[in-house]
Amino acid sequence: MRDNQSGEMRGFNNFIDTNLLIEIPFVGKHFTWFNSNGKAKSRLDRVLVIEEWMQIWPTCKQYVQRRDVSDHCALVVKSTVKDWGPKPFRSIDAWIMERGFTGLVKDKWSSYSAQGNALIVIKEKLKQLKGDLKVWNRDVFSNIDTSKKPILKELEALDCKDCSGVLSEKERLQRIGLVSRLKETDKKLESLLCQKARASWFKNGDSCSKFYHSSLRWRC
């Protein structure tokens, strides 16, 4: 019986060598089979691929899963790195409403240098612009929600003072400016919210049906 098993193992190993099969690296437990009495264990299960597979998916690994009713562990093959190609350049509509944004983009764009044909130059410049806009969005534009609070605070103070009838001409003009800034901020927030809502609809579809649409009408 033992000689027969050894012959089967030699035959299987010859099959692997003849077909130039490669075993994908293991992640997780070292064994894939456990005897029910707990006295034996082995790596009976494995994934074998050809060399062309490894050239296409060089980072693939086989992950040993937890066993359930079976005494064998399931294997999951997946790639640790996913390359979906170049990421698209996206912008936020409300950025254009921000004062100085257009000038910032023009100055940054003219300061970039790239070598190659026109398409490569545009690609490299967009890549650099994307990085700078991330920083600008984090340091400047992302404060748009919190910037509304001091405006409301100043406006409330002037309104309270106006109730006493002692508002000067300078303070009156200041209040007009604050109201203008408040409208501008609300317009940016509305644009940002509507753009996020559109992106959510494209991603999730109309799954939220009536509640989803009523939310959009209330917000936008």
Number of C-alpha atoms within 10 A of each C-alpha: 6 7 8 9 10 11 12 12 12 12 12 12 12 12 12 16 11 9 11 12 15 15 15 20 14 17 14 11 12 11 16 21 18 18 12 10 6 7 7 9 15 12 13 11 14 15 15 15 14 14 15 9 13 14 9 9 15 14 14 17 19 20 18 21 15 12 14 9 6 11 13 21 21 17 19 12 15 13 12 10 10 9 7 6 6 8 8 8 10 7 10 12 13 17 17 12 15 15 9 10 15 12 10 13 14 10 11 14 15 9 9 13 10 13 9 9 8 9 9 12 15 15 14 16 18 16 15 16 16 15 10 15 19 12 12 14 14 11 10 12 18 12 11 15 12 9 14 15 12 11 17 14 11 14 19 13 11 18 15 13 14 14 9 8 9 11 16 11 9 8 14 14 12 15 20 12 14 18 15 12 15 18 13 14 20 15 14 21 16 15 18 16 16 17 16 13 18 13 12 12 15 10 9 10 12 13 9 12 9 9 10 14 14 11 12 13 9 7 11 13
